[in-house]
Amino acid sequence: MGRKGMRKGLLVVVSGPSGVGKGTLCRALRKRFPELHFSVSATTRPPRPGEKHGVDYYFLSKEEFETRVKNNGFLEWARVYNNYYGTPWGPVQEILQRGEDIILEIDMQGAEQVKDRYPEGVFIFLLPPSLEEQKRRILKRGTEDAESLAKRLGSVGEELKYLPRYDYVIVNDDITASVDKLAAIIIAEKCRVKRNREWLAKFSGNNGEGRE
C-alpha cells in the first residue's frame, strides 16, 4: 500500500481488550491488502496451539527479552498478565523508510509508547459489542483458566481509560463491517495532505504548503 520514494509509510496501531478480535480482524485485513506489512511481536508467553515462532510471535526467554530492552531493540514493550510483549524497532523502521505501510496489533501500554515515540502513526481502538460477547470469545480460545479469565475481564474498565488517546474507535460486532471500516481509515489517512507533501511539492514548488 506504499508508494516508494514518495512518502514515508503509514504506521497503523490496533489495540483493544483481550477477546475483542484484534487478531481475527488483522488477518482478514491482510487478505484484502496482501501488500500491507504486519509486525511480528516478541513475547515471553508460551506459544498457543498452532502458533509458530517468527510467524505469529518471536517467542523469547525472559532473559533474552530483557537484554533487548537494555539495547533499545524495541519500538515499544510492556509487561502484560505476567509476560513481556514488544515490537522490534529495526524492521518497522526499514518498512516505513521504503514508503510501505505496516500495522501493529499491540496492547494499550505498548500503544502509549509508540504514540510518544512516533506520533504521526494512526491509532485505532477496537471494542467488543458487549462484555458477554468478549467473555464468549475468550472462552472459545480455550487458553485461559478461571483466574486468568477473571483478570482479563476485570481489566476492561481500566483499559478503556486509554480510549481518548486514540484517533478512531471500531466496535467489532461484525468482522466484514469492521474490516471495511479499518480499510476506510487507512485509505483516508493515506490521502491526508500532510502525508503527501513531497508529491504536492511537484505542483506548488514549496513543499505543498502554498495555494498555487
N, C-alpha and C positions, 0 to 999 in steps of 0.2 A: 504493500500500500504506500510505499515511499516513492519519492522522485529523486533519484540520485543526482547530487550536485546542485539541487535547487533549494533545499532547506534541510534543517535537522529533522530527524524522525520524530514521531509522536510517541510519548511515553504515557500509556494508559494504565491507571491503577484501579483495580476492582477489589473491594473489600465488603465484608458483611459478617453477621454472626454465623457460628457453626450451624450447618444444616440448611443454610439459605440456598444452596445450589450453585455456588461460585464455580466449582469445577465443571459441572454439567453445562452451565451457560458458556463458559470459555471454550469448552470442547466443541460445542455447537457453533460458536462464532468462528472457530478455526476452520471448520468445514466450509463455511461461506467465504472466508477470506484466507485461503491457504498461504498467501504470502505474508500474513501477519505473524510476527515472531511472538513466541510465548516464553517468558523467562522461566528457567528451571531453578527452583529454590533449593536451598540446602536445609537440612533438618537433622536433629539428633533423635527424633522419634523413630521407632521401628517401622519397617515397611508394612503396609496393609496388604492383604491378599491381592496378588496381581500387579502390584506396583514394582517398577524396575528402577534401579539405580541409574541416574543420568538421563532418565526419560521423564519420570514423574517427579522425582526429587534426587538430589545428591544426598545420600544417607551417610552422615559423618558421625564420628565419635564425639563426645563432649570435649575431649582434649583437642582434637583437630579443629573443631569449630571455634573454640576459644583462641587458638593460635591465629586463625584467620582474622578474628575480630581485632586482635592486637596489631595485626599488619594492615588494618584498614582495607580488608579484602571484600567488604560488603557494602552495598548501597544502603541497606537497612538490615537490622536484625533485631530480634526480640525473643524474650522467653515467654512462652505461652503454654499453659497447662503442664508445667514442669519440663518442657522441651524447648530447645532453641530452634528458631527459624531465621533464615536470612537470604538475601538476594545478592549473588556475586555481582560486583560492580563492573568489572572489566568487560564481560560480554555485552552488557547493556550499553555501555559507552560506545563500543565498536558498532553496534547496530544503529544507534542514533546518529552517529557521525556519518554513516553511509547514507543517511536520508531515509532509512527504513523504520517502520513502526513496530513497537513492542508492547505487549500487555503483561502486567504484573498482577497476579492473584495473591494478595497478601492480607494479613490481619491489620487491624486498626493501628496498633502500636507501630508496626512497620511503615504503614502509610504516612503516619505523622513524621517519621524521619525522612521519608522520600520528599514530602512536601517542603520540609525545611531545607533540604539539600538541592532539590530540583523542582522549584515552584511552578515552572512552566508546564508540568505534567497535567494530565486530565484525571480527576479523581471521582470515582463512581461508587456509590454505596448501594448494596443490594439488601432488600428487606424481604423476609418471608411474608406470605399473606396473613399468617396468624402464628401464635405460639404453638397451637395444637399441630399445625402442619409442620412447623420446624421440628417438633418432637418426633413426629412420624418419620420424617426424612432421616433424622439421626438414628432412630431405632432400626430403620431399614438397612442402614450400613452394617449393622451388627458388629460394630467395633468398640462400643462403649459399655462399660459396666455401669451399675446404678450410680455410683459416686461420681464418675466422670460425666454422665448424662446430667445429673443434678447441677454440677458445676457449670456446664456449658449453658444450660437453660437459665440458670440464675445470673449469668453474667450479661444477659441481653440488655438489661436496663443500663448498665454501666457502658456497654459498647455503643448504645445509641447517643451517648454524650458526644461522640466524635462526629456525628452527622453534620453539624454546621460547618465543619472544615472541608466538606466535600463539595464538588461542583454540581453533581447530579445524583438523583436517587431513582432506583428502579425497584418496584415491588415485583418479585419473581413469582408470579402466580401462574404464568403460562410460559413455557420455555420458548416457543416460537415468537410470541409477542415480545418477550424480554430480549431475545436476540435482535429483533427488529429495532428496538429502542437503543440497544447498545451500538448497533451498526450506525444508526442515525446520528448518535452523539459523535462517534468517531469521524464520520463524513463531514459533519458540521464543523467540528474543531479543525479539520484539515483545510477548511475554506476560510478560516479567520484571516483577516488582513495581516495581523501581527505574525502569523506563521508563514506568510508568503512575501516578505519584504524584498527578498532577492529577486524574485520573479517580477514583482511590480516595479522594481528599480529599472528594469529594461525599458519601461514605458515612460516613467517620470524622470529618470535620471537623478533622483535624490532619495534613494532607498525607500521609495514607495510612500513617502510621508507628505508629498505635495498634492496639488489638485490639478496638475497639468494634464 
